[in-house]
Amino acid sequence: MPFVESLEAFRVVVPLSEPLFVWGKVITEREFVFACAHADGQAGVGYGLGRVAGIVEIIERHLKPLVIGRPTHAIRPAWDAARRAMRMIGEVGAFARALSIVDLALWDLHAKLLGVPIWKLLGGDRRDVPCIAIAGYYQPDDPVGKVRRDAEALSAAGYTHFKMPFGEDRALDAQRVRAMREVAGRDALLGLDASGAFDSIKQALDAWRAVEQFDIAFLEDPFPATHWQLAVALAQRCDVPIAFGESLAAPDAIQAIGSANGVDIVRPDATHQMGVTGYVQAIAPALEGGKTIFPHYFPDLHAPLVAALGGTWIEESPAEADTVGFRWLRAEQPLIQSGRWRINERPGFGIVWDDEALQRFRRP
């Protein structure tokens, strides 16, 4: 029986090919935190966005002692021990991301030691998942033209499902959404991501009614994560499906919004909701109730989970409109055909890493 021999955490910072403008902030690079767990000559890799400080320190100081020396298959006991250890401090923020990254590394390691893909280990048999392409971010000098260029490039690449930011500049939103619909076509699926833009149900309804003529498939994150009850209330009053959940850390919060009286589309995230272990626990009510499940980004992780556990879509930041830069860390890119992510047969999460790139972009 193999035991976890070592655990290492580190930061990786990838520059973006062009700046990203989000709520008045200019993003020129993306920071990721990685954890590598080792046993019997295999390495399990977990990762997530480094959106808050202290993730590496939490992994090294608090989680590493709970993992080293445990049987590699004993992932749930390590997860439970970590949550107990942090109960008096709080489970959200940096801790939730740290535990997520470590849990992902342990599942990747466990599957690799068994020589099976994650999606098979969890009992799945699905071979592909539709992708929603992220596109059309605000750009100060040519906001409508940016939407058109992204839509043209992605449509040419075979994508038929799109999601674009919404709510930051309401004077421009109707023009931007119109441009996306005109280029993508009448039959394309189009969702809007408000990123917590609104403070009240009235604000959200007013903004949506200004664009509802463009056949919107869903409105995502109309309110900040702490106001998830407003999202549930809006779902009961709005004709457009409401998507929510990516910024909630605790599994019980995802369970609540995935209940029969919750939102229409549940957005789990294994890099924020305590890994595969937390993801499985969080989505149970949504699965039981037949809710739409649409994980937040990181398709390399979420495509196998959807293939195994169920879900409707995953989302991707394709090379044609890249906003994340994750592709620079892979030695082999995923196979996406006609907008569908093809599930591979490699053990673990099936990612082929570019070790040289990971070292080049690594930061203290």
N, C-alpha and C positions, 0 to 999 in steps of 0.2 A: 504494500500500500504506500504510494508516494505521499510525501509531505511537502508543504510549501517551504522552500529553502531560503528564498530571499524576495524582497519587495523593494522596488526603487521607483521614486516619483520625480518628475522633472517637467519643466515648462518648454514649450515650443512656440515660437512666434513667426508667423508666415506673412510676408508683405502681400498686399493686394495689388493686382495689376492696374486698378484705377480706384480712386477714393470712393467711399460709400458715405452718403449723407443720410443720417438717421436722427430725426428730432433735434436738429441744430448741431449735432455732433458729427465731426468728420472722422471716419474710420479709415485708416490707411494700412492696418495690419490686423490679423486675427491671432489671439493667444489661445493655446490649448494646453491642458495639463494631461500628462501621460502617467500611467503606472504600469510597471512590468513585474509580473510575478513569475518565479522560476521554480521548476521541479523536474527532475529526471531528464535534463537536457532540453526541456521545452520552456517556452516563454509565452505567458498569457498577457495580452495587452488590453488595457482599458484607457479611455480618454474622454474628454469633454471640454467645453469652452471654459477658459479661465476668466470668467466674468467677475469674480470676486477675489479679493486677496486672501492669502493664507491657506490655499488648498494643499499645496505641496507640504507645508509645515504640518497640517492636520494629518495627512497621510503618514508622514515620517514619524511624527510624535505620538499620535493617538491610535492609528489604525494598524500600523506595521506590527507592533507588539501583539495585537490580537490575531494576526494572520500567520506569522512565521511559526512553523512547527506544527500547524494543524494539517490533518489529512486534506488533500486537495479537493476531495469531493464534499467536505464538510463546510459548504458555503453558507448555508442558512445559520448554523450556530455562530459563525464569525459575524454575520450580518446582525443577528440578535444581540450579540455581545457589544458590538459597536453602538447600537442604538441605546442600550442600557447605560453604557459608559458616558454618553453625551446627554442623557435625559435632563439633568439639572442645568445644562448649558443651553440646550436648544438644538433642534434637528434641521433647521432651515439654513439657507445661505451656503457658506463655504463647507459646512459639515455635510450637507446633503450631496453636494457635488463631489466631495472627497470620497464619501462612502460609495457613491455611484460608480466612480472611476475604478475603485478597488474591486468592487463586486463584479464589474464587467471583466476586469483582468482575470479574476478567479474563474468565472464561467468560461472564458476563452481558453484558459489553461486546462481546465477540467475536460473540455471537449477535445482539445488537441491531444491530451494524454490518452483519451479513448479512441482517437482517430476518426471522429465524426463531426459533421457540421452542427452548429448550434440548432439550426432548424430541425434537423433530424433528432438530436438529443431531446428536444422538447416535444417531439411527436408530430411534426408537420410533414406535409407532402406537396405543398404549393410550390410552383416553379418560377412564377414571376408576379410582380406587383406593379400596378400603375403608379407613375410618378407625377406629382404636381410640381411644375417648375417654378421656382421663385424668380420673379423678374420685376422690372419697372420701378426700381427705387427712385426716390426724388433726386433730381440733379438740378442745381441752381441755374445753370446757364441754358438748359434746354430740357425742361422736365417732360414735356409731351413727346419730343423727339426721342428721348431716352426710352420711353415706353414703347414707341414704335420700333425702334431698332432692336430692343430685346425680343419683342414679340415676333418680328420677322426672322431673327436668327433661330429662335426656339421652334417656331413653326416649321422652318426649313429642316430642322433636325428631327422632326417627327413628333414633337410634343403637342398634345391636345388639351392638357390640363394646366392651368396657370393660377398663380397667386401673386398679388401685388400689394404694396403698402398703401394705406388709406387713412385719411383723417388728420394728417399733419398740416396740409394746406388745403382747406376745404374749398377755397376759391378755384383751385386747379383740379380738384379731384374729378369732377364730372368730365373735364377735357381729357384727363389721363385715362380714366376708365373707358371713355368712348374710344380713344385711340387703341387701347388694348383689344376691345371687342371688334373694332373694324378690321384690325390686322389678323387676329386669331380666328375670327369667323363666328357666325351665329351659333354653331354647334359646339364650340369649345367650352369647357368648364372653366369658370372664372370665380375665384374667391378673393376676398379682401381682408387684409390683416391690419387692424387698427392699432395694434401694439399698446393697448391701454390708453387710447387717446381721449376717452370720454369720461365725464364725471357723473353723468346721470343717464337714466333711461331715455329721457326726452332728448338729450343731445345725440345719443346714439341713433334713435329713431329718425330725427331730423336729418342727420348725415346720410343714413341709409336711403331715405326716401328721395334724396337728391340724385341717387344713382340706381335705384331699383329698376328703372327702365332698361338697364343693360343686362338683365337676367343674371343676377348675382347668385352663385351657388351656395355661399356661406359668408358670414361675417365673423372674423376671428378676433379674439381678445379685445372686445370693445372697452373693457375696463381693466385697471391694474389687477394683479394677482390677488391682492388683499381684499378686493371687492368681488370675489367670485360669486357671492350671493346675488349681486346685481346681474351677472351674466345669466344665472339661472332664472331670475325674474324676467329678464328680457326675452329669454327663449320661450316663455309662456305668452308673450305679447306680440312677438314679431313674426312676420311671415317667412323671413329668410332664416335658414338654419344658423344657430349660434355655435361657434367652435371655441373651446376654452380648455385650459389645463396645463400648457407647457411650462408655465412659471410657478406652478404649485409643487412644493417639495414633498409633502407628506402623502403617503399612499392613501390615507383615509380621506384626504381632500379630493383626490381623483375618484375615489369610490363614491363620494357624495355627488359630484357633478355627473358621474356616470349612472346614477340611479334613475329610476323611472321618472322622477320629477326633476331631473337635472337638465343639462344642456343637450343639444341635438348631436353634436360632434365632440367626442372626447379626444384631447390631445395629450397623450402621455409622452414622457421623455425619459428614457432609461439613463441618460447622462445627468439627470437632475433629480429623479425620483428614486434614488437609492438602488440603481442598477437593475439587472435582470430580475433579481429577487423582489425588489420593490415594484417593478413594472408588472410582474405576474400578479402580485397581490392587489395592485391598484386598479387594474382593468377588469377584474372579475365581475362587478355589477354591470358594466357596459356590455361585456360579452353575454352575460345571462339575459340582459334585456334587449339584445339585438341592436344596440346603439352603433352608430358609425364611429370607428376608431381610426384616427389619423395622426400618427406619431409626429413629433416635432423634429425636423431635420435629422442629421446623422443617419443617412439611409444605409450605410454599411452595417450599422447595428440594427436599425429598425426593420429593414427588409427581411432579415432572417426571423425576427420576432413576429412580424406580421405573417410570414409564411407558416410559422409554427402555431401561433396562438389566435390568429384572426385579425382582420383589419381591412380597410377599404383602399387607402392610398398611403404612400410615403411621399416625402418632399425632397427635392434635390436642388442644389445650386449648380446647374450644369456649366460646362466650360463656355458655352455660348453666352452666358450672362452670369459669370462667377462672382459671388459675393462673399465667399468663405475661404477659398484658397486651399481647401483640404486636399485637392487633387495633387498638389505638389508633394505630398507626403506618401503617396502610393507609388509603388513600382509598377503596378498593373492596375489600370482603370477598370471600373465595373462595366459590364456589358449592359447597355441600355438600347433597346430596339423598339422603334415606334412608340417611344415614351413609356416603355415598360422595363423595370429593373429585373434582370434575369438572376435568379438565385444560383450561386455557385456551389460546388461540391467539396470545397476545401474545408479541412477541419477548423473548428472554432468559428469565429465570425468570418473567416475566409478572406481576410485582407492580406494582400502582399505589400509589405511596407518597404519603402525606400530608405534603407538604413543610413545611407550617406546623407540624404535630405534631412532626416531626423537629427543627425548630428550637426549638420550645417545650420539648421534653424533653432537648435537648442539654446536655451538661455539659462543663466544661474537662477 
